[in-house]
Structures are given as structure tokens and as C-alpha cells.
């Protein structure tokens, strides 16, 4: 797999997440940010609210840097775009503003080379795909692709050390799944590991 490594020295990495209500785009952005926070980086994670209903398009953002971040505006020119629902690609214009040397990561069974060609993306954009929905169904029992995509995102950006992120996410999931829901922690961790291994370009 071709690797795109981001040097965060004095830079800000901006990530935009596209999903639908109920798929966990906001939760994924928060988990990713909290994992980065545990490494000492400066982070932001926030959603852009539209219609708050199941199935409605949802956008969330991350910023990561080794320096304090001054901007609090929505991310308009992301270096990375993560798409939880491939049906949003055209109608939500998910690649709008994507930098010419950026990454597009999509939850889909489509071949990344064919997807890049179909979207007419610049040569410098690297497209990655992973069947996060299938992984979530097999491991968690529900089509919620957000946690698998965390694993894929770490693989393709290399901005976080994987095991460090996994430890941080396990702690966050332990807080989230309490009161009889602890059984969901390990399946979510397994789905992250699988997507880390199965993402392709």
C-alpha cells in the first residue's frame, strides 16, 4: 500500500467527515481527537449541524497540530476527507475543496482506482477504500461504520501511533459502554483492527 505520511511540524492537518445521522460521524471525529489529545497534540473536533434526524447528511471536522490552533471555522479545504456513506459522494460534493495532494477515504466495496477515475480526481489525490459496513456488521452486528474507519484513517495518515490510539479508544469506549453494554467494547476494537488491515488503495 502506498503511504501518505503527514508531517505535522508546525502544520495543521484538517479532516472532514461525511456521513448520515446515526452512522456516527460526529462520534468518530471526537474519538479521533481524544486519541490525538492523549499524545499531546492540539486538536479540534466539532460537527456542522443540519437537520438532526436519522439518515440526514452530517458533516464533522478535525484539526490536529503540534502547535495551538487559532482557527475555529468549518474546514473548507481539507487534506483528508472520510466518507461513511458512499451514496453521499456526489450529492454532498464530498470532494469539494479537497487538496490536490490529499486523501479520500471511503466506506465502499468499490475499487479505489476505479473510484478515483470515476470522480475525475487530480493525480496527487490518493483514494483509499474499505468495506467498513461489512466489518461493522460482522464484528458489532450493526451497520455503524464509524469505528472501523478510525482504524483505516490511522493507517492511511500515520499521524497517530496505532497501539497508542487503540489504548485511548478502549478507555473512551469503556466510558461510553457502561451499564451492561460492556460487551460492545471488544467487537468495536476488533472492527478498528480489521479496517486497519483491510483498507486498500
Phi, psi and omega in degrees: 000133174293137182251136174246105182258131181261128175270112183270009182299104178073005183252165176243122175268122181251131183234136177239129180254134176239127177206192175240155179307128181100348180271346174090028179299314180297316180297319179297316179298319179293317179296319179298316180295316181295326176294320178293323180300323180293345177266358179096002179282159172273136187219158169223146173211124181201150178266164170249110189281131171239218176295123182270080178212157179302132177090346179287146178301138181230140176235137176224161187225152168229147165230137177228140178200160173269002177237159175304143184256123184272329185279142175233014180280166175298152181278115182255337181230069186291153171274335180225135173238128178246128184243116180278334182230111184297341178293349180271350190307306181279307185297327180267001179048055188296335182271001180300126178083353180300129183296153187290348175244026186270189182236136169245120180243120188233137171280099183196161173270354183293145177293132183298326179294316179294322179296316179299318180294315181299323182274352179063041184281151178302155182304324185286346179282133177256126181255131176237144175228152175207141179275073184293328179295316179296317179300315181297318180296318183288325185263318186259335181091006179219149178278074175236095191278005188294314183291319175303321182295336174298316178297316179297320181297317179295322179297316188276339179258330181060024181277343177235147174284130193300310184293326176297317178297318182298320178296316180295318181292323178300320178295319180293319180293327178296326176288322184288315185259079176244171176068046177096357181258010183301337182297343181275348184296304184296317177301323178293319178296320178296321180294325177295314180298319180296315180295325176303320181278328190264349180298143184222160178224000000 
